[in-house]
C-alpha cells in the first residue's frame, strides 16, 4: 500500500499500464485483466468504468466487449489516472489533515511533505505510459 494513492487508484494505474503494453485498440475484458494482474474482477471493472467516463479507457459493449486504451500511451500521463480516480486533493491538502495548513501556518511536516508532494506531482505529470512501457512489460511478466 502506498502513502499517496488509494487501493482503487493503485489498481487503476496497474490496469491502464497493462492496457498500454498491449496491441493498439485490442479489447480485454475485466476478467482478462484481473486474471493477468491477479486482482479482483469487480474492482478492476469498477475502475475501468470510471476511467472510461474520464476518456482514458474506451469500452465496447456486448458479447465481444471489453476495454481498451482510448488514447495513445504517449498521450496519457500518470497524473491523468490519479486525477480520474482519487482527484488531486492529496497534492493540495495537508497530509496530516489539519485545516488551514499553509506556508503561513504550517503543520509539523508541512515543509518536508511539500517537497515530496511537489516531486511526486512533477513525476506523475511528466511520465507517460509510453515512457514506462519497457518497465511495465517486465513487471507484468513477473506477476
C-alpha positions as CSV (number, residue, x, y, z in Angstrom):
1,X,0.0,0.0,0.0
2,X,1.2,3.5,-0.8
3,X,1.0,6.6,1.3
4,X,-0.4,8.7,-1.5
5,X,-2.9,6.7,-3.5
6,X,-6.0,4.7,-2.6
7,X,-6.1,1.0,-3.4
8,X,-8.6,1.9,-6.1
9,X,-6.0,4.2,-7.7
10,X,-3.2,1.7,-7.5
11,X,-5.4,-0.9,-9.3
12,X,-6.4,1.7,-11.9
13,X,-2.8,2.6,-12.6
14,X,-1.9,-1.1,-12.9
15,X,-4.9,-1.8,-15.3
16,X,-4.1,1.2,-17.5
17,X,-0.4,0.2,-17.6
18,X,-1.5,-3.3,-18.5
19,X,-3.6,-2.0,-21.4
20,X,-0.7,0.3,-22.5
21,X,1.6,-2.6,-23.3
22,X,-1.0,-4.5,-25.4
23,X,-1.7,-4.1,-29.1
24,X,-3.4,-0.9,-30.0
25,X,-7.2,-1.0,-29.7
26,X,-7.2,-4.7,-28.6
27,X,-10.1,-5.3,-26.3
28,X,-9.7,-7.0,-23.0
29,X,-12.5,-8.0,-20.6
30,X,-12.3,-7.1,-16.9
31,X,-11.8,-10.8,-16.3
32,X,-8.8,-11.0,-18.6
33,X,-7.2,-8.1,-16.9
34,X,-8.0,-9.3,-13.4
35,X,-6.5,-12.8,-14.1
36,X,-3.3,-11.4,-15.6
37,X,-3.0,-8.7,-12.8
38,X,-4.1,-11.2,-10.1
39,X,-6.7,-8.7,-8.6
40,X,-10.4,-9.0,-8.0
41,X,-12.5,-8.7,-11.2
42,X,-15.2,-6.5,-9.7
43,X,-12.6,-4.0,-8.5
44,X,-11.0,-3.8,-12.0
45,X,-14.4,-3.5,-13.7
46,X,-15.3,-0.5,-11.5
47,X,-12.0,1.3,-12.0
48,X,-12.2,0.7,-15.8
49,X,-15.7,2.2,-15.8
50,X,-14.5,5.3,-14.1
51,X,-11.6,5.6,-16.5
52,X,-14.0,5.2,-19.4
53,X,-16.0,8.1,-18.2
54,X,-12.8,10.2,-18.0
55,X,-11.8,9.3,-21.6
56,X,-8.6,7.4,-20.7
57,X,-10.1,4.0,-21.4
58,X,-12.6,3.1,-24.1
59,X,-15.2,0.3,-23.9
60,X,-17.2,-1.9,-26.2
61,X,-20.4,-3.4,-25.1
62,X,-21.8,-6.8,-26.0
63,X,-20.6,-10.4,-26.2
64,X,-17.2,-9.5,-27.5
65,X,-17.0,-6.3,-25.4
66,X,-14.3,-5.1,-23.1
67,X,-11.9,-2.3,-22.5
68,X,-9.0,-0.7,-24.4
69,X,-6.9,2.5,-24.2
70,X,-8.9,5.4,-25.7
71,X,-5.7,7.4,-26.3
72,X,-2.2,6.7,-27.4
73,X,0.1,5.7,-24.5
74,X,2.3,8.7,-25.3
75,X,-0.8,11.0,-24.6
76,X,-1.6,9.6,-21.2
77,X,0.2,10.8,-18.1
78,X,0.1,9.0,-14.8
79,X,-1.5,12.1,-13.2
80,X,-4.5,11.7,-15.6
81,X,-5.3,8.4,-14.0
82,X,-4.7,9.6,-10.4
83,X,-7.0,12.6,-11.1
84,X,-9.7,10.4,-12.5
85,X,-9.7,8.0,-9.5
86,X,-8.5,9.9,-6.4
87,X,-8.6,13.5,-7.6
88,X,-5.8,15.9,-6.8
89,X,-6.7,16.8,-3.2
90,X,-3.6,14.9,-1.9
91,X,-1.4,17.5,-3.7
92,X,-3.3,20.4,-2.3
93,X,-4.4,19.4,1.2
94,X,-2.5,18.9,4.4
95,X,-1.1,15.4,4.6
96,X,-2.0,15.3,8.3
97,X,-5.4,16.7,7.7
98,X,-5.0,20.0,9.6
99,X,-7.4,22.6,8.4
100,X,-5.8,25.9,7.4
101,X,-2.4,24.3,6.9
102,X,-0.3,26.8,4.8
103,X,3.1,28.3,4.5
104,X,2.0,31.0,6.9
105,X,0.5,28.4,9.4
106,X,2.3,25.1,8.6
107,X,1.6,21.7,10.2
108,X,4.6,19.9,11.8
109,X,5.5,18.2,8.4
110,X,4.4,20.9,6.0
111,X,7.8,21.8,4.6
112,X,9.1,18.3,4.2
113,X,5.9,16.9,2.8
114,X,5.6,19.8,0.5
115,X,8.9,19.0,-1.2
116,X,7.9,15.3,-1.5
117,X,4.4,16.1,-2.8
118,X,5.8,18.6,-5.4
119,X,8.3,16.0,-6.6
120,X,5.6,13.3,-6.8
121,X,3.3,15.6,-8.7
122,X,6.1,16.6,-11.1
123,X,6.9,13.0,-11.8
124,X,3.3,11.9,-12.3
125,X,2.7,14.9,-14.6
126,X,5.7,14.2,-16.9
127,X,5.8,10.4,-17.1
128,X,3.7,9.0,-19.9
129,X,2.6,5.4,-20.3
130,X,4.8,5.1,-23.4
131,X,7.9,6.1,-21.3
132,X,7.1,3.4,-18.8
133,X,6.4,0.6,-21.4
134,X,9.6,-1.4,-21.0
135,X,9.5,-1.5,-17.2
136,X,5.8,-2.3,-17.3
137,X,6.3,-5.3,-19.6
138,X,9.0,-6.6,-17.2
139,X,6.8,-6.1,-14.2
140,X,3.6,-7.7,-15.6
141,X,5.5,-10.7,-16.9
142,X,6.9,-11.3,-13.4
143,X,3.4,-11.4,-11.8
